[in-house]
Structure formats: structure tokens, C-alpha cells
Amino acid sequence: MVILGVDPGIATVGFGVIDSSGGSQRLLRCGVITTSPDMRLARRLKQIYGDMQEIIGAFGPDCMVIEELFFNTNLKTAVSVAHGRGVAILAGETRGVPMYEYTPLQVKQAVTGYGRADKKQVMDMVRRLLSMDETPKPDDAADALAVAICHARFAGSLINNISGDDGCSTI
């Protein structure tokens, strides 16, 4: 199963593509989509949409996984990131790619075994789980890979197989 993980944003959108089979995951590609703060919002969103379409076309993922938003303070940042997240979701939906969502706590739990793990612990486990020589850079790419790994682990779980509900957005 090819899984496209997405760490949403507006200035930087992380993506990670993995192949998951037999309980193990293999890195196919990771990186970031970047947009300039000098660009109009509509232009930035168009670029994210086009780049996401290109990634989906290149890898033909079986599913797309995106992290749910969690913000404590800056509402302006939350709204901008939500725009970017929506465009990424639209790109997947337009291509008919099944979509799943996970909270940051679920991602940390799946990758490290501890829902309150710090960023460094998550990044190190991503490196280990994908047998990478170095921690993926930048952080947004590593976060996207963590989301993809989370889905790989939950997608094969007994609870997901029992429910038989392929339309589930959050496990």
C-alpha cells in the first residue's frame, strides 16, 4: 500500500510517501512544497494544489493521510494553515484518493509509543522505522512521514479490519 502523508501548512507543506507491506514501511520520497510570503494567498493555494496534484500523479497513492490541526494561540496562523490543509485535501479528493486524518497525539502514539513525545523523539523514530541514515529534513517532511507511518500502523490493526468502514476519516 502506497501512503501519502501530509503535514499541512501555507508557507511549507510537508509530504512523505511510503510503501507499507507486511508490517514494514519503506521510504519512497519526502520533501516540502514551499510558497513565498510575498505571494497573494490565492496564488499560494494554487501552487500547493498544483504541486499536490503532481505528487499524487507521480506516486499514485492508495490513500492520503493528513494531520488534523491543533493550535493554542495564533488564530491568524491557524486560518492560513487551514486554507493550505483544505487545498491539499481537495487535491486528493479530486484524484479520488481515500483520505484519512489523525490527531498529533495519535501520530506520536503510533510512531513512538508515547502520545506526548517531543519532536526530536518522533523524528528519530521516523528515521529508525524507515531505516534512514539521517533524520529527514526539514521537520515538515519528517512530520508528514510520521503521519504516513501512523496510518500504516493503524490501517493494519484489527479494529480497522473489523469495522470494515473504508470511509472512516479518523481511527
MIDREN-808803 format. One record per residue (C-alpha): residue in one letter; z, x, y. Coordinates in steps of 0.2 Angstrom, whole numbers, plus 2048, in hexadecimal, padded with zeros to 3 digits. Layout:
# MIDREN-808803
AZXY;...
***
This chain:
# MIDREN-808803
M800800800;V7FB807811;I80880381E;L805805831;G81680783A;V81780484D;D82480985A;P81F7FE868;G81E80487A;I81380488A;A81381688F;T81481C87D;V81081286D;G81581B85D;F80B81884D;G80E81E83B;V80381B82C;I80981E81B;D80481A809;S8128137FF;S8108127EC;G81C8147DD;G82C8157E8;S8258247F2;Q81D825803;R80F831809;L80B83581B;L7F983181F;R7FA832832;C805831841;G804832854;V805829864;I7FB81F870;T7FF824882;T7FB81B892;S7FC8218A3;P8098198AF;D7FC81A8BC;M7F180D8B3;R7F37FB8B7;L7FD7F18A9;A7ED7E88A3;R7E47F88A1;R7F2800897;L7F37F188C;K7E07F1889;Q7E1803884;I7F0800878;Y7E67F2870;G7D67FC86E;D7DF80B867;M7E980085B;Q7D97F8855;E7D2809852;I7E180E848;I7E07FE83E;G7CD80183B;A7CF813835;F7DD810829;G7DB7FE823;P7EE7FB821;D7F47EE815;C8027E9821;M8087EE833;V81A7F0836;I8227F0848;E8337F384E;E83C7E4857;L8417E7869;F8537EC86D;F8587EF87F;N8697EF887;T8667F3899;N8547F58A2;L84C7E48A2;K83C7EB8AA;T83A7F789D;A83D7EA88F;V82F7DF897;S8227ED897;V8267F2886;A8257E0880;H8137DF887;G80E7EF87D;R8177E886E;G80D7D7870;V7FC7E0871;A8007EB862;I8047DB858;L7F47D285F;A7EA7E1859;G7F17DF847;E7EF7CC847;T7DD7CD84D;R7D97D883E;G7E37CD832;V7F07DA82E;P8007D2828;M80E7D6834;Y8207DA831;E82F7DD83D;Y83F7E783B;T84E7E9846;P8537FB84A;L8637F9840;Q8587F4830;V84D803833;K85B80F834;Q864807825;A85480981B;V85081B820;T861823820;G86C817817;Y876814827;G872807834;R87A811842;A87282183F;D86C82B84E;K85A830852;K85C84184B;Q86283B83A;V85382E839;M84683B83E;D84D848831;M84D83B824;V83B836828;R836848826;R83F849816;L83883980F;L82683D813;S82884F80D;M82385681E;D826868823;E82B863835;T83385483D;P825849844;K82284A856;P823842862;D83283685F;D827827860;A81D82C852;A82C830847;D83381F84C;A823816846;L824820836;A83681A833;V830808836;A82380A829;I82F81281C;C83B80481F;H82E7F781A;A82980280B;R83A801805;F83D7EF809;A82C7E9803;G8307EF7F1;S8417E77F1;L8467DA7E5;I84A7CD7F2;N8397CF7FA;N8317CC7E9;I83C7BD7E5;S8387B47F5;G8267B57F3;D8247B2805;D8167BD80C;G8187B581D;C82A7BC820;S82A7C6830;T83C7CD82E;I8447D181E;
***
